[in-house]
Amino acid sequence: MMDQSKIRNFSIIAHIDHGKSTLADRLLEKCEAVSQREMTSQLLDNMDLEKERGITIKARAVRLDYKAQDGETYEFNLIDTPGHVDFNYEVSRSLAACEGAILVVDAAQGVEAQTLANTYLALENNLEILPVFNKIDLPAADPQKAKQEVEDIIGLPAMDAPEISAKQGINIEAVLEDIVANVPAPEGDPNAPLKALIFDSQYDPYVGVIVYFRVMEGTLRPGMKVKMMASGASYEVLECGYLRPLGIEPCQELSAGEVGYFTASIKTVKDTSVGDTITEADRPASEALPGYRPSQSMVYCGVYTEDGSKYPDLRDALEKLQLNDASLVFEPESSAALGFGFRCGFLGMLHMEVIQERLEREFNLNLITTLPSVIYEVDKTDGTLVLVDNPHNYPDPAHIAEAREPYAKVSIISPPDYVGNIMPMCQERRGEFKDMQYLDTHLVELHYRMPLNEIIYDFFDALKARTKGYASLDYAMEEYRSSDLVKVDMLLNGEQVDALSFIAHREKAYGRARRICEKLKENIPRQMFEVPIQAAIGGKVIARETVKAMRKDVLAKCYGGDITRKKKLLEKQKEGKKKMRSLGTVQMPTEAFMAVLRLDEE
Amino acid sequence: MKNNIDKHLGIYVHIPFCRKKCDYCDFYSVCAYDDNLLDRYLKALVKQLDDYTLGGSRYTVDTLYIGGGTPSVFGGKRLAALVKEVGKRFDFTRDVEITVEVNPESADKALFKQLKKAGVNRISMGVQSSCDSQLAALGRLHDFKTAENAVLLCRKYCINNISLDLMYGLEGQSMDSWLESVEAIAALDPMHISCYALTLEEHTPMYRRDPVLPDDDTVADMYLAAVDKLGALGYEQYEISNFSRRGYRSAHNSRYWDLRPYIGIGAAAHSFFGDKRYSTVRDIDRYINGILSGDSVVDEADDVAVKNRSGEYIMLRLRTSDGIDEAEFSRRFGSEFDNYAEKLKKYIPTGHAECGGGVYRLTPKGFFISNTIICDVLDI
């Protein structure tokens, strides 16, 4: 059994681009867990998409053996965490599996929004936080200033913290020694009833789900019958072991304080959701570990294939992704305009984008996605509660007693110069100002309560645009509030286009309806007849545009007997027509339709 | 009757030379030429005519059309010689229509005299506009006065069957100035008027200049106004862009729209002959050298039996005011017109098409979106 006092479980937390993945790579190298030859850049980020976006989408963990200066060999478990607000819950569970966290701060940039947000998350989980100042090789690096910021803003002693360059491999040993000295060793009784925390799981086609967990109490062995306390599912452990950078390494047992994996021919990651507690079926723990929360979709949209015949491929692809991503939910829906597709739920906008990109890249699908929507709560006059994730299902206003929309806590950190740009922007989006704090003379933090609906479309992009990229955003779902909501239908030539309906606050409905009408007008080619574009709430038209009838499409000269050329010209037109999508009686190029769906608020 | 028509042939001769190319034109022509080249070109034309007399065949020709380019730069003498050489190899019908395109600035007494003598009985002249600034913007070499004089001169030499071309949708052209042009042209009392919407063709100087042109709605209004005006002045519309006094339709162009055979002589000329559509190379030197050395000068060819050309027939007939007669269609192609008729009927309530006595035709409003309608009807 591993000596608990030699175990160090830790995460690395950082603002995006502050060098988290690069530092992880250096730690792996220094522990000779990976040879230089095997070292591909940013090893922990396996997916292509992660490498490209520079973000870690799924948590990963590795066990490293570190021979410290005191002559002892320590077992390091590095648990990597996703770095985006959409995955806050996953981050919190990964952190709960650790005793310490390395806080990477860019010595040139200093403290940023996610530095704070992640630090708070780590503090909530009672972690020992070890600041590290990275990128000291950059000319703009000012480690002293960054240290002062950490002390002033976060209140962590930072003056003696290592100053490193992960990129250049400078001073990495200092980080390792810091971990040995300052990350507390785990505690927990190896003989107590089993209590292990699931922080990730991954589907493997050969062995089924591989569950990543941290043992808090007791010991897990192959052959043991285990039970997931939240999902209730039971399995017999087939294999358990350590997580190595280049694969898994089976072992006899994992006991309190250790991090590893087990397999048990589990068919779906749904049964082993993040945050659930693994216990022994025959000798269960009296209570589960705190903090479990079933994953909750915040944003929904319809996902369709451009080519309707690819619908089965889309279903297969979603099923495959879901094997590995319990937070992705979907159910079939159909649209008159778009055919058969799925209504998919996502943790947030990033999650949505990532899934869409994976569907397009890994499964070679061309997608059309509808405007994202949040979930609205509607109390009907007959006393029933309806959750609406699709405008199509919004009840008739006559049957609505009260409608509620989700609000989020929003925190924006920015240089003070941009406050004048940010505040009106939040106001436009129905933001409710809470307070503003100067973090130091260079940074202020603004707190708002804002409808989630206003955040999901383009708030982040608009914020970046109006602050030259300096502001950072963090948000978390808070509560449902009563709201004056309306459903707006779009009509083309008098026929409703279901894919374009949306739910909005009454005050915002008109503006958005106008913009969609204008965009449709821009994008719908002239038809044989005049096409009225209308936006309507119930039966009342609130905005209108008209696409004038086509009047000129002619080859004036058909002369000199060149009939072949004329035929070719007509056939060229046919190629353009192929990509047309029928919205009732109106023909529209698919691309144009997508342009309308990509509505931006500017 | 039908067999009789089939034995007849139309001949188109392309004269690909211009003093200066108009800024909007993408027809094949060159501006660098000398007498030697023109002589060799004539020689090649004559030799190519020989190909159609091999094996002793002798066709009857009821239309001869000499177009360009600018045929008038070929010179009256060569044009007259050309007509004569055609006459040696083909039998002209008694009412043969022999047309030569003439540009106003190259029209003179000698030219008309020689053409008249050679038997040319129809002159087609590009006037384009009565507004001199619009003519300049098109890159034309004449003003309106010159065009008026050319028409008078032509009549003086007893060629009375005159066709004049007009263009609309021009840079800086208003509805008023367009109707002025239409009236000014009609005042010259030609037998035939063609009105073409300016089409901005790629690879032309005008295209590169990216001019500001009237929008589609305005151009459509100009078109419909011209149809009305010309109708009121006694010119019947018989094709999208063509209008004539009763009995003066262009017999030659009508061949194109009725799938009747014609042969194209010269570089970049198109033929529809013996169930084949083909064209000659768009290159004067390759044409001359090929013809004189006996090599093939065919550029593109498609061979589809006439009975399988129902789609082409529909495409072309829908350009004409005669439209498509259901009975004639099934007689020619051995299949029913019903499916096409169903599609065309959709356009009747919107005023784009009309139907009477088994004949379907587009209205002027329909003509102007005929591409869309034809694609829909033919399902392309």
Interface residues (C-beta under 8 A of the other chain):
Chain A: M528 F529 K548 M550 R551 K552 D553 V554 L555 A556 K557 C558 Y559 G560 G561 D562 I563 T564 K566 K567 L569 L570 E571 Q573 K574 K577
Chain B: Y12 H14 F27 G67 Y196 A197 T199 D216 D217 V219 A220 Y223 I240 S241 N253 R255 Y256 W257 Y262 G264 A269 H270 S271 F272 R277 S279 E300 D302 E312 M315 L316 R319 Y347 T350 H352 K365 F367 F368 I369 S370 N371 T372 I374 C375 L378 I380
